[in-house]
């Protein structure tokens, strides 16, 4: 099963690189946030591959937990908000919130007491490693789930605004594919992670990020604006 998260890490890494390239070309803050989020996803997936192949250490589980279970969704959601709002003051507020969430998630996870025996599982669950209801275990519920809802609502709103416009068909479909991919990861992936079921979790990691990447490529297709009809000579 280590192959699936490894390939997911590669796909996410390519995804992040393309977003970073777009950011360098266009200097849109949301592209940078999405690039960081996808880089986190790549690192977390790599941690899963290493854990599945060689066994889990506290460090590899913390990397997976912080970057995969907690932080990458808030960065995606923040990028979606900055895309929709396009206000410098709002961007600063969002960036400050992200810095706080990142520091908080790392601090809580690093300071948590953990069960070393739970790391012997193929896919340790946060409930077993940190203990049910502990601050570290509750991080995804407090941070990732609300962020996922913001991401989905924002992306669906973007798709709604593009409906019925033939020139934006690729962006419309691409946006919906991104929502679908995120839902596969957040829904199926999170459920299997909570159960500690490595095989379907690994498949969900790869399928979800692949669908998101497909959506990104579709949404990035250049828009074809119909040429204006030549003016009729009425003289």
Secondary structure, 3 states (H helix, E strand, C coil): CHHHHHHHHHHHHHHHHHHHHHHHHHCCHHHHHHHHHHHHHHHHHHHHHHHHHHCCCHHHHHHHHHHHHHHHHHHHHHHHHHHHHCCHHHHHHHHHHHHHHHHHHHHHHHHCCCCHHHHHCCCCCHHHHHCCCCHHHHHHHHHHHHHHHHHHHHHHHHHHHHCCCHHHHHHHHHHHHHHHHHHHHHHHHHHHHHHCCHHHHHHHHHHHHHHHHHHHHHHCCCCCCCCCCCCCCCC
